[in-house]
Amino acid sequence: MNRVNSSNFFNCLVENAMDFLERSIAAFHDQPKYSVVHFCAAVELFLKARLMAEHWSLVVSRRQDPDWAKFIAGDFHSVSLDEAAARLEKIVRSGLLGQELQAFRRIQTHRNKAVHFFHEAHSTEEAEKQQVAIAMEQLTAWYYLHRLLNGRWKDVFAAWSQKIVTLDHQLREHHAYLQVVFDQVGPELDQLTKRGYTLAQCPSCGFLAQRNDADPDLLSQSLCLVCGLTQRRLEIECPNCGEEVTFVDEGFGECSSCRQTFEPGDVAKMLMDAPQANETLQEGDLPANCGDCDGYHTVVPYDSEYVCMSCFETSNSLKACDWCNELNTGDMRDSFVLGCGNCGGQADWSRDE
């Protein structure tokens, strides 16, 4: 494949995603149905662009064989949201976290309803209520997408960094629609403050409504009472300089003091030295893999649970894969045939034979 053609297709895909997002923002006030449709299209296009940056064939659905001539002619079926998520995880090795995929699926569900059935926002009496719900969903989805574009995928989308800043400012105008929710939960926020909880500005909706644990441990959870955004935070000492490092929803981060960078495997080793891990550590427990994000040896014991230091998902127990005997979180009932995140099971072995 010609390198210039590949670059051109990628650029066009990103520009198309930006265009749909701009149209979604413009339509939000007067045509919320089209805002829903365009926003979902933008999300899907950004995911396809990330696949395209790896190789053009990843954008083609598994329902047909990749064909370059058909691809450049536009005569092909592109990947669905779930197909894109699977390929980002298993091939690109830069997959979506559980909360990210859930937020994008909610956007997709509303898009499908608007296109294939109807959306309640058509009804005058429901319009205001639906706009609040749409604002919450779009701001949450944008929070996760924005984090991808400026975080794990920053190098891929660096050329559009200024445009992303502009779109972020435009989407912040959705906050006005959530003022009514903030007013409604005001008394509850006051009570939480009196009970010792701390409130922070939500990175999704911007309101001072993010409830943090009253007595936070190394690993804590926050919840925004306006938009519903949940986050898990890990605060742990940097082994290089001793300063506190905060990780949010994932085990990728950087120490603001010494600029030491960390990946999930590093964070797993750091947490293993914490007293909360040692209290529940049993022989044979580790290393373990994550069934949610396919993190390899990223699961460690913490308090009375097991936590993945890649996606921060928790589990009550570990189970061995019936084929490779690796410990994993999640359902291992069919692992002898299908394998786990570490192996392909008997099916893969038979295929190789």
Secondary structure, DSSP 8 states (H G I E B T S, - for coil): --HHHHHHHHHHHHHHHHHHHHHHHHHTTT-HHHHHHHHHHHHHHHHHHHHHHH-GGGGB-TTS---HHHHHHT-S-B--HHHHHHHIIIIIS----HHHHHHHHHHHHHHHHHHHS--GGGSHHHHHHHHHHHHHHHHHHHHHHHHHHHTTTTTTTGGGHHHHHHHHHHHGGGGGGGHHHHHHTHHHHHHHHHTT-EEEE-TTT-SEEEEE-SS--SEEEEEETTT--EEEEEEEE-TTT--EEEEESSS-EE-TTT--EE-HHHHHHHHHTSHHHHTT--TT--SEE-TTT--TT-EEEETTEEEETTT--EES--EE-TTT--EESS--TTHHHH-BTTB-HHHHHHHH-
